[in-house]
Amino acid sequence: MKFKYFIGGAIMLPLLPFMYLHGQRIVKSVPKLPDAEGPEGIVWGPANRSLRLLVVGESTMSGVGVATHEEGFTGALARTLGAGWKTEVQWRVYARSGFTLKKLKAEVLPLIEEKEVDLIVVGMGGNEAFKMNTPAGFRRDMQAVIDDLRARFGADVPICFPNMPPIKEFPAFTPLIKFTLGNMVEYFGEELTDLIKGQRNLFYNHEVIRLAHWTKALNMDEDPTAFFSDGVHPSGLTYTTWGTDFGAFIMREVPFPESGSSI
């Protein structure tokens, strides 16, 4: 992977001035959308079985593109876990649009009020590509976030990582930005796959999101804009599809955290 990154870096280096110009044009064309409201909620279920879900991350986890988290990724994920595991799900989101892993650790994780949780989801990667972090830097910064969460909640709590954002399919991005940043975020995915090897209770869905697959599964017309609220951030359709798919991944890979059954 490092060799592939260095080759990619050599290709991207002369393109940086053009990437900057393209990036500035994109920033001006994409509207500034707020984080979703309602960062906590409950999916009601059996009184004797409950799951405490904590979600942290960047704009996709903060629900940019929909009005409330009920309509976003966490709402869909919680409903999927509740139905599949036949459990009540108490969920809360700590996420900020535009934040990198370093800022997440420094400014968001200290805000967490919960003392005990049963399942943690960390959704990061897009901003690491936008800020041109390196794979080594991404690995270091992600490990620091993992270490912080482990210090707070212990090594027995599963930490799950959703798919990397499909930058290569963002309608608002130019082909140049799709190619460079899309490859970059896929490098991060490979780095995360390697990082979690040998570490307990870490789970990453490394499958690359392909909108053509979702379009076929949902029996839709091939219109990629339907999956985006502003050409960059997900629409409600994407959040529902993604949260449902990731919930299925978690239930396949992670045993139900039995400590939650006595809450």
C-alpha positions as CSV (number, residue, x, y, z in Angstrom):
1,M,0.0,0.0,0.0
2,K,2.8,2.4,0.8
3,F,4.4,1.9,-2.6
4,K,1.0,2.5,-4.2
5,Y,0.6,5.7,-2.1
6,F,4.0,7.0,-3.1
7,I,3.3,6.4,-6.8
8,G,-0.1,8.2,-6.3
9,G,1.7,11.0,-4.5
10,A,4.1,11.4,-7.3
11,I,1.3,11.7,-9.8
12,M,-0.7,14.1,-7.6
13,L,2.2,16.5,-6.8
14,P,2.2,18.4,-10.1
15,L,-1.6,18.5,-10.0
16,L,-1.7,20.3,-6.7
17,P,-2.2,23.8,-8.1
18,F,-5.0,22.6,-10.3
19,M,-6.5,20.8,-7.3
20,Y,-6.5,24.0,-5.3
21,L,-8.3,25.9,-8.0
22,H,-10.8,23.1,-8.5
23,G,-11.3,22.9,-4.7
24,Q,-11.9,26.6,-4.4
25,R,-14.5,26.4,-7.1
26,I,-16.3,23.5,-5.3
27,V,-16.3,25.4,-2.0
28,K,-18.0,28.3,-3.6
29,S,-20.6,26.1,-5.3
30,V,-21.6,23.9,-2.4
31,P,-24.0,25.4,0.1
32,K,-23.0,25.4,3.8
33,L,-25.4,23.0,5.5
34,P,-25.8,22.7,9.3
35,D,-25.3,19.6,11.4
36,A,-28.6,17.7,12.1
37,E,-30.6,18.4,15.2
38,G,-31.6,16.0,17.9
39,P,-28.3,14.2,18.7
40,E,-29.9,11.6,21.0
41,G,-32.8,9.3,20.9
42,I,-34.3,5.9,21.7
43,V,-35.6,3.0,19.5
44,W,-38.1,1.3,21.8
45,G,-37.8,-2.4,22.3
46,P,-38.1,-5.1,25.0
47,A,-37.8,-3.7,28.5
48,N,-35.2,-6.3,29.5
49,R,-32.9,-5.9,26.6
50,S,-31.1,-2.6,25.7
51,L,-28.1,-1.3,23.8
52,R,-26.3,1.9,24.5
53,L,-24.9,3.2,21.1
54,L,-22.4,6.0,20.8
55,V,-21.6,7.6,17.4
56,V,-18.7,10.0,16.8
57,G,-17.2,11.4,13.7
58,E,-17.3,14.0,10.9
59,S,-20.1,15.5,8.8
60,T,-21.7,12.2,7.7
61,M,-22.1,11.2,11.4
62,S,-23.3,14.8,12.3
63,G,-26.1,14.4,9.8
64,V,-25.3,17.2,7.4
65,G,-27.9,17.0,4.6
66,V,-30.9,16.1,6.8
67,A,-32.8,18.1,9.4
68,T,-32.6,15.5,12.3
69,H,-30.5,12.5,13.3
70,E,-33.6,10.4,13.2
71,E,-33.5,10.9,9.4
72,G,-29.7,10.4,9.3
73,F,-27.2,7.6,9.5
74,T,-27.6,7.0,13.3
75,G,-31.3,6.9,13.2
76,A,-31.3,4.3,10.4
77,L,-28.5,2.3,12.2
78,A,-30.3,2.3,15.5
79,R,-33.6,1.1,13.9
80,T,-31.7,-1.7,12.1
81,L,-30.0,-2.8,15.2
82,G,-33.2,-2.6,17.3
83,A,-35.1,-4.7,14.8
84,G,-32.4,-7.2,14.1
85,W,-31.2,-7.7,17.7
86,K,-34.8,-7.3,19.1
87,T,-33.5,-4.7,21.6
88,E,-34.1,-1.2,22.7
89,V,-31.4,1.2,21.4
90,Q,-30.4,4.3,23.3
91,W,-28.2,6.3,21.0
92,R,-26.3,9.6,21.1
93,V,-24.1,11.4,18.5
94,Y,-21.0,13.5,19.1
95,A,-19.9,14.7,15.7
96,R,-18.9,17.9,13.9
97,S,-18.8,18.8,10.2
98,G,-15.3,19.6,8.9
99,F,-13.5,18.0,11.8
100,T,-10.3,15.9,11.3
101,L,-9.3,13.0,13.6
102,K,-7.0,15.4,15.5
103,K,-9.8,17.8,16.1
104,L,-12.2,15.0,17.0
105,K,-9.9,13.8,19.7
106,A,-9.1,17.3,21.0
107,E,-12.5,19.0,20.8
108,V,-15.3,16.4,20.5
109,L,-14.3,13.3,22.6
110,P,-13.9,15.5,25.8
111,L,-17.6,16.4,25.4
112,I,-18.7,12.8,25.9
113,E,-20.8,12.6,29.0
114,E,-21.6,8.9,29.0
115,K,-19.6,6.7,31.5
116,E,-20.7,3.4,30.0
117,V,-21.7,2.4,26.5
118,D,-22.1,-1.0,24.7
119,L,-21.2,-0.1,21.1
120,I,-19.2,2.7,19.5
121,V,-19.2,3.8,15.9
122,V,-16.5,6.1,14.5
123,G,-17.1,7.6,11.1
124,M,-14.1,9.4,9.7
125,G,-12.1,9.6,6.5
126,G,-13.5,12.3,4.2
127,N,-11.9,15.3,6.0
128,E,-8.6,13.4,6.2
129,A,-8.5,13.3,2.4
130,F,-9.7,16.9,2.0
131,K,-6.9,18.1,4.4
132,M,-4.4,15.9,2.5
133,N,-3.4,13.8,5.5
134,T,-1.0,10.9,4.7
135,P,-1.8,7.3,5.3
136,A,0.8,7.2,8.1
137,G,-0.8,10.3,9.6
138,F,-4.2,8.9,9.3
139,R,-3.1,5.6,11.0
140,R,-1.5,7.5,13.8
141,D,-4.4,9.9,14.4
142,M,-7.0,7.1,14.2
143,Q,-5.0,5.0,16.7
144,A,-5.0,8.0,19.0
145,V,-8.8,8.2,18.8
146,I,-9.1,4.5,19.5
147,D,-6.8,4.8,22.5
148,D,-8.9,7.6,23.9
149,L,-12.1,5.7,23.6
150,R,-10.4,2.6,25.1
151,A,-9.3,4.6,28.0
152,R,-12.8,5.9,28.6
153,F,-14.8,2.7,28.0
154,G,-12.4,-0.2,28.1
155,A,-11.2,-2.8,25.6
156,D,-14.4,-5.0,25.7
157,V,-16.6,-2.4,24.0
158,P,-16.8,-3.0,20.2
159,I,-15.7,-0.1,18.1
160,C,-17.1,-0.2,14.5
161,F,-16.0,1.8,11.5
162,P,-18.3,2.5,8.5
163,N,-17.2,2.4,4.9
164,M,-15.1,5.3,3.7
165,P,-17.1,8.0,1.8
166,P,-17.5,7.4,-1.9
167,I,-15.6,10.5,-3.0
168,K,-15.2,9.2,-6.5
169,E,-18.9,9.5,-7.0
170,F,-19.5,13.0,-5.5
171,P,-21.5,14.9,-8.2
172,A,-20.1,18.3,-7.1
173,F,-16.5,17.2,-7.6
174,T,-14.5,17.6,-10.8
175,P,-12.9,14.4,-12.3
176,L,-9.5,15.6,-11.0
177,I,-10.7,15.9,-7.4
178,K,-12.6,12.6,-7.7
179,F,-9.5,10.8,-8.9
180,T,-7.0,12.3,-6.4
181,L,-9.1,12.5,-3.2
182,G,-11.1,9.3,-4.1
183,N,-7.8,7.3,-4.3
184,M,-6.6,9.0,-1.1
185,V,-9.6,7.9,1.0
186,E,-9.3,4.4,-0.4
187,Y,-5.7,4.4,0.8
188,F,-7.0,5.3,4.3
189,G,-9.4,2.4,4.1
190,E,-6.6,0.0,3.4
191,E,-4.6,1.6,6.3
192,L,-7.6,1.1,8.6
193,T,-7.9,-2.5,7.6
194,D,-4.3,-3.1,8.5
195,L,-4.5,-1.1,11.7
196,I,-7.3,-3.1,13.3
197,K,-5.5,-6.5,12.7
198,G,-4.5,-7.9,16.0
199,Q,-6.6,-5.5,18.1
200,R,-9.6,-6.8,19.9
201,N,-13.2,-5.7,19.2
202,L,-12.4,-3.4,16.3
203,F,-14.5,-3.9,13.1
204,Y,-14.3,-2.1,9.8
205,N,-16.6,-2.5,6.8
206,H,-14.0,-2.1,4.1
207,E,-16.5,-2.6,1.2
208,V,-16.2,0.3,-1.2
209,I,-19.6,2.0,-1.6
210,R,-20.8,1.8,-5.3
211,L,-23.9,3.9,-6.1
212,A,-24.6,1.6,-9.0
213,H,-25.1,-1.3,-6.6
214,W,-27.5,0.8,-4.4
215,T,-29.4,1.9,-7.5
216,K,-29.9,-1.7,-8.6
217,A,-30.8,-2.9,-5.1
218,L,-33.3,-0.1,-4.7
219,N,-34.7,-0.5,-8.2
220,M,-34.0,3.2,-9.0
221,D,-33.2,5.1,-12.1
222,E,-29.5,5.8,-12.5
223,D,-29.4,9.3,-11.0
224,P,-26.5,9.8,-8.6
225,T,-27.8,13.2,-7.5
226,A,-30.6,11.4,-5.6
227,F,-28.0,10.1,-3.2
228,F,-26.7,13.6,-2.3
229,S,-28.2,16.7,-0.6
230,D,-25.7,19.1,-2.0
231,G,-23.5,17.2,-4.4
232,V,-21.1,16.2,-1.5
233,H,-23.1,15.2,1.6
234,P,-25.6,12.4,1.8
235,S,-29.3,12.7,1.2
236,G,-31.9,11.1,3.5
237,L,-32.0,8.2,1.0
238,T,-28.3,7.6,1.3
239,Y,-28.3,7.9,5.1
240,T,-31.1,5.3,5.3
241,T,-29.5,2.9,2.9
242,W,-26.0,3.3,4.4
243,G,-27.2,3.1,8.0
244,T,-29.2,0.0,7.2
245,D,-26.4,-1.7,5.4
246,F,-23.9,-0.9,8.2
247,G,-26.3,-2.2,10.8
248,A,-26.5,-5.5,8.9
249,F,-22.6,-5.6,8.8
250,I,-22.5,-5.0,12.6
251,M,-25.0,-7.8,13.3
252,R,-22.9,-10.2,11.1
253,E,-19.6,-9.3,12.7
254,V,-20.3,-8.3,16.3
255,P,-22.0,-10.5,18.9
256,F,-24.7,-8.7,20.8
257,P,-23.1,-6.9,23.7
258,E,-24.7,-8.9,26.5
259,S,-23.7,-6.3,29.1
260,G,-26.5,-4.1,27.6
261,S,-29.2,-6.6,28.4
262,S,-29.3,-5.6,32.1
263,I,-29.6,-1.9,31.6
